């Protein structure tokens, strides 16, 4: 089943949400189920970054010494890569939504605050 075509204004909104708010949410707002793995990648990546940072900073805060950054750095880069993949994928989806959108219709006379003479 083919998803419905959005108007240009809503497609731009979905792109902005994907790019600036949370990857995958804009795709889901556009009723594209591809947003679920995009959201999953970005959430797993963000959570992994937080975990790596907490694991690295914990010994520094407790003992005032820096541990070997090797494993924490690897986990941080892997998590960052997951987040960036989800983010770029959602931006690509948003761009495709905008490219395939139909032109926005002007508001009807009843929706205008002041009628145009």
C-alpha positions in Angstrom: 0.0 0.0 0.0 1.4 3.4 -1.0 1.6 6.1 1.6 -0.3 9.3 0.9 1.4 12.3 -0.7 1.9 15.2 1.7 1.6 18.9 0.8 4.8 20.8 0.7 4.3 22.7 4.0 3.8 19.5 6.0 6.7 17.8 4.2 9.0 20.7 5.2 7.8 20.4 8.8 8.6 16.7 8.8 12.1 17.4 7.4 12.8 20.0 10.1 11.6 17.7 12.8 13.8 14.9 11.5 16.8 17.2 11.2 16.5 19.3 14.3 14.3 17.7 16.9 14.6 13.9 16.8 15.5 11.7 13.9 12.6 9.4 12.8 9.8 11.4 14.5 9.2 13.5 11.3 9.1 10.3 9.2 6.5 8.9 11.6 4.5 12.2 11.4 4.5 11.7 7.7 3.1 8.2 8.2 6.3 6.5 7.0 7.0 3.4 9.1 10.7 3.7 8.1 10.8 6.2 10.9 10.8 3.4 13.5 14.3 2.1 12.7 15.5 5.7 12.2 14.3 6.5 15.7 15.7 3.3 17.1 19.1 4.0 15.6 19.2 7.5 17.0 18.0 6.5 20.4 20.4 3.6 20.8 23.2 5.8 19.6 22.3 8.6 22.0 22.0 6.2 24.9 25.3 4.6 24.0 27.0 8.0 24.0 25.6 8.8 27.4 26.7 5.4 28.8 30.2 5.8 27.4 30.5 9.3 28.8 29.3 8.3 32.3 31.6 5.2 32.3 34.5 7.4 31.4 33.7 10.3 33.7 32.8 8.2 36.7 36.4 7.4 37.8 37.5 10.9 37.1 34.8 12.3 39.4 35.4 9.7 42.1 39.2 9.4 42.1 40.4 12.6 40.2 42.3 10.4 37.7 41.6 9.8 34.1 41.2 6.1 33.0 42.5 4.6 29.8 40.0 6.1 27.2 40.4 3.1 24.8 37.2 1.1 25.4 35.2 4.1 26.2 36.4 5.9 23.1 35.5 2.8 21.0 32.0 2.6 22.5 31.5 6.3 22.1 32.5 6.3 18.4 30.3 3.3 17.7 27.4 5.0 19.4 28.0 8.2 17.5 28.1 6.3 14.2 24.7 4.7 15.0 23.2 8.1 15.9 24.6 9.8 12.8 23.3 6.9 10.5 19.8 7.3 11.9 20.0 11.1 11.6 21.3 11.1 8.0 18.8 8.4 7.1 15.9 10.5 8.5 17.2 13.7 6.7 17.2 11.7 3.4 13.7 10.6 4.1 12.7 14.2 4.8 14.3 15.5 1.6 12.5 12.8 -0.4 9.2 13.8 1.3 9.8 17.4 0.2 10.7 16.4 -3.3 7.6 14.2 -3.7 5.2 16.7 -2.0 2.4 18.3 -3.8 2.2 22.1 -3.8 0.5 23.6 -0.7 -2.9 25.0 -1.4 -3.6 28.6 -0.4 -5.9 28.9 2.7 -9.6 29.1 1.9 -11.4 32.4 2.5 -12.8 31.1 5.8 -9.3 30.5 7.2 -7.9 34.0 6.6 -7.9 36.4 9.4 -8.5 39.4 7.1 -10.1 39.0 3.7 -8.2 40.3 0.8 -10.2 42.8 -1.3 
